[in-house]
């Protein structure tokens, strides 16, 4: 994505979730339900989706994989969006192996 100043800007993971959820016409509840359905893990809730979107939490690799499947976006884009979110929060770029 290119901003109005001509500088390349990357969506944070929260912005990416909001954008793709909107394209698919899903509410936060519906996205959480779909993630729970495909993953077999009902630990994700509308509240967790909201935290991801607001940048309060960054979904770990486990949930990024399922977001990729549900929202039809390549895993590489999720990883770069997670890096962007970490940078904006002042978290080092190192890849974290645990689920947030």
Backbone bond lengths (Angstrom), bond angles and torsions (degrees), N, CA, C in turn:
res aa  C-N    CA-C-N  psi(-1)  N-CA   C-N-CA  omega(-1)  CA-C   N-CA-C  phi
1 X - - - 1.449 - - 1.523 108.00 -
2 X 1.304 116.26 139.92 1.450 121.01 179.35 1.514 108.45 -115.71
3 X 1.325 115.81 128.80 1.464 121.22 -179.71 1.511 111.51 -78.94
4 X 1.324 116.46 175.63 1.453 122.30 -177.74 1.520 113.37 -64.42
5 X 1.327 118.65 -20.58 1.451 121.14 -179.76 1.523 111.76 -88.28
6 X 1.339 117.00 -0.54 1.449 120.08 -178.02 1.520 112.59 87.65
7 X 1.338 117.09 -5.37 1.459 120.41 178.49 1.517 109.24 -82.34
8 X 1.314 115.99 143.73 1.456 120.50 178.44 1.529 108.51 -74.37
9 X 1.319 115.19 128.48 1.455 120.23 176.47 1.515 108.62 -121.74
10 X 1.298 116.37 146.09 1.452 123.25 -179.83 1.518 107.84 -115.67
11 X 1.317 116.63 136.20 1.454 120.43 176.50 1.518 110.33 -68.37
12 X 1.313 115.87 141.88 1.460 119.30 170.76 1.525 106.89 -74.00
13 X 1.312 116.13 167.44 1.460 118.64 -178.40 1.527 111.69 -63.56
14 X 1.332 116.90 -34.97 1.464 119.65 176.93 1.513 112.05 -63.90
15 X 1.328 116.38 -44.07 1.466 120.69 177.97 1.522 111.18 -64.21
16 X 1.330 116.44 -37.63 1.463 120.31 179.19 1.525 110.78 -65.89
17 X 1.327 117.10 -42.40 1.468 119.99 178.23 1.525 110.09 -62.10
18 X 1.329 116.96 -46.90 1.471 120.50 179.26 1.522 110.64 -58.06
19 X 1.328 116.37 -47.32 1.465 121.35 -178.29 1.534 111.48 -60.68
20 X 1.329 116.55 -51.56 1.468 119.78 -176.48 1.522 111.97 -70.92
21 X 1.316 117.32 -36.08 1.470 120.25 176.98 1.523 109.68 -61.13
22 X 1.344 115.78 -41.48 1.458 120.55 177.37 1.519 112.53 -64.38
23 X 1.330 116.50 -41.44 1.469 120.24 178.12 1.520 111.93 -61.86
24 X 1.330 116.31 -33.28 1.457 120.75 -179.95 1.530 112.79 -89.19
25 X 1.337 116.40 -2.49 1.459 120.61 178.24 1.517 113.34 66.67
26 X 1.329 116.30 33.91 1.460 121.01 -177.90 1.518 111.62 -103.45
27 X 1.314 116.03 143.65 1.454 120.92 169.51 1.531 107.57 -83.58
28 X 1.319 116.29 170.46 1.466 119.46 175.06 1.520 110.46 -61.23
29 X 1.333 117.54 -38.88 1.462 121.48 177.54 1.523 110.86 -61.20
30 X 1.321 116.49 -46.29 1.466 120.62 -178.25 1.521 111.84 -64.98
31 X 1.333 116.60 -40.25 1.461 119.15 177.59 1.525 110.06 -63.48
32 X 1.321 117.29 -45.10 1.465 120.43 178.52 1.525 110.69 -59.92
33 X 1.324 117.64 -42.72 1.466 121.23 178.82 1.520 111.57 -63.04
34 X 1.334 116.96 -42.22 1.466 119.72 179.15 1.525 111.18 -66.34
35 X 1.334 116.98 -40.91 1.462 120.25 177.47 1.525 110.70 -62.12
36 X 1.332 116.89 -43.13 1.463 120.89 178.35 1.526 110.23 -63.01
37 X 1.321 116.36 -40.23 1.462 120.39 -178.97 1.518 113.69 -65.03
38 X 1.322 117.35 -47.45 1.472 119.42 -177.13 1.514 112.36 -75.43
39 X 1.332 116.90 -30.86 1.463 119.95 -177.15 1.523 112.74 -87.42
40 X 1.334 116.46 -21.25 1.450 119.94 -173.65 1.521 112.08 72.92
41 X 1.325 116.46 15.64 1.462 122.76 -176.24 1.525 107.63 -124.05
42 X 1.330 116.13 110.75 1.465 119.01 -177.06 1.526 113.24 -88.90
43 X 1.331 116.91 17.13 1.466 120.79 -179.71 1.528 112.25 -71.84
44 X 1.320 118.39 -18.94 1.466 120.36 -179.33 1.532 108.78 -86.19
45 X 1.323 115.00 134.76 1.460 122.13 -178.17 1.527 109.76 -127.83
46 X 1.319 115.74 172.15 1.459 120.01 175.02 1.512 109.72 -59.66
47 X 1.323 116.60 -36.55 1.457 120.61 -179.91 1.523 111.10 -63.57
48 X 1.330 117.07 -39.24 1.473 120.10 178.35 1.525 110.58 -67.33
49 X 1.329 117.39 -42.11 1.468 121.21 176.11 1.530 109.10 -58.22
50 X 1.326 117.09 -43.12 1.463 121.21 178.20 1.527 111.06 -60.99
51 X 1.337 117.48 -43.11 1.474 120.63 178.21 1.521 110.62 -60.85
52 X 1.334 117.25 -41.66 1.467 120.62 178.18 1.529 110.11 -62.18
53 X 1.323 115.87 -46.22 1.467 119.92 -177.32 1.525 112.14 -65.01
54 X 1.309 117.41 -35.76 1.464 121.23 -178.81 1.526 112.52 -84.29
55 X 1.333 117.42 -1.65 1.465 120.65 179.32 1.513 113.56 77.92
56 X 1.323 117.86 13.50 1.463 121.01 178.42 1.524 111.09 -75.81
57 X 1.325 116.12 -29.16 1.462 122.53 176.26 1.516 108.19 -139.94
58 X 1.307 115.50 155.39 1.459 121.97 176.65 1.523 106.82 -115.18
59 X 1.337 117.67 121.60 1.459 117.97 179.89 1.526 110.65 -61.65
60 X 1.322 115.68 136.99 1.456 120.95 178.41 1.517 111.62 -74.66
61 X 1.324 117.17 178.20 1.468 121.77 -177.71 1.531 113.51 -55.22
62 X 1.330 116.73 -36.94 1.465 120.34 179.47 1.525 110.81 -57.54
63 X 1.335 116.25 -53.02 1.465 119.71 -178.28 1.515 111.79 -73.00
64 X 1.334 118.67 -32.64 1.479 119.80 176.50 1.522 110.47 -60.77
65 X 1.322 117.47 -37.56 1.464 121.07 177.08 1.524 110.67 -59.80
66 X 1.324 116.78 -46.15 1.461 120.32 -179.20 1.525 111.49 -72.16
67 X 1.325 118.01 -35.67 1.469 119.87 174.22 1.520 110.19 -59.81
68 X 1.322 116.20 -40.57 1.459 121.43 178.37 1.525 110.85 -58.73
69 X 1.316 115.37 -44.76 1.463 119.55 -179.21 1.525 112.04 -68.19
70 X 1.314 117.12 -47.06 1.469 120.94 -176.35 1.523 111.88 -69.09
71 X 1.337 117.28 -41.09 1.463 120.53 -174.11 1.530 113.50 -98.74
72 X 1.334 117.10 0.02 1.461 121.07 173.38 1.519 114.18 64.51
73 X 1.303 116.34 43.86 1.465 121.47 -178.67 1.527 107.77 -125.79
74 X 1.336 118.30 134.55 1.475 120.64 -176.77 1.528 112.97 -58.36
75 X 1.317 115.43 145.47 1.470 121.23 -177.99 1.524 112.01 -60.33
76 X 1.332 117.94 -30.53 1.469 120.90 179.02 1.519 111.07 -62.78
77 X 1.324 116.12 -36.69 1.470 119.71 179.79 1.529 110.32 -68.90
78 X 1.346 116.90 -36.78 1.463 120.22 177.21 1.519 110.53 -64.43
79 X 1.335 116.06 -41.37 1.469 119.06 -179.53 1.524 110.85 -64.47
80 X 1.335 117.64 -44.35 1.466 119.12 -179.84 1.529 110.70 -66.45
81 X 1.342 117.47 -34.16 1.468 120.38 177.35 1.534 110.39 -68.12
82 X 1.334 117.26 -35.39 1.465 120.73 177.06 1.530 110.20 -66.61
83 X 1.332 116.79 -40.75 1.466 120.77 177.31 1.527 109.98 -61.40
84 X 1.327 116.53 -44.15 1.466 121.00 178.41 1.525 110.41 -60.06
85 X 1.324 117.34 -43.20 1.463 121.16 179.43 1.525 110.57 -64.64
86 X 1.336 116.84 -41.61 1.473 119.59 178.83 1.521 110.60 -62.82
87 X 1.329 116.73 -42.79 1.468 120.06 179.37 1.521 110.70 -60.89
88 X 1.321 116.45 -42.02 1.466 119.03 -178.56 1.527 111.48 -68.23
89 X 1.321 116.78 -22.70 1.465 121.27 177.63 1.526 112.13 -95.16
90 X 1.336 116.68 -1.36 1.455 120.40 179.63 1.513 113.85 78.10
91 X 1.343 117.47 22.33 1.460 122.35 178.80 1.527 108.11 -94.13
92 X 1.336 119.19 134.12 1.472 121.09 179.36 1.524 111.95 -54.77
93 X 1.339 116.71 154.69 1.458 123.18 -175.96 1.522 114.82 -73.43
94 X 1.303 118.35 -6.02 1.457 119.25 -177.40 1.520 110.31 -56.44
95 X 1.335 116.09 142.87 1.452 120.46 179.52 1.512 109.25 -75.07
96 X 1.315 114.41 129.25 1.462 118.76 -179.56 1.529 108.04 -97.84
97 X 1.303 116.83 141.62 1.446 121.68 -173.69 1.527 113.57 -98.90
98 X 1.318 118.41 -7.20 1.453 119.60 -178.86 1.517 110.59 -97.20
99 X 1.318 116.03 163.25 1.457 122.35 178.30 1.515 108.64 -89.35
100 X 1.345 116.71 127.09 1.476 120.84 177.63 1.502 110.22 -73.79
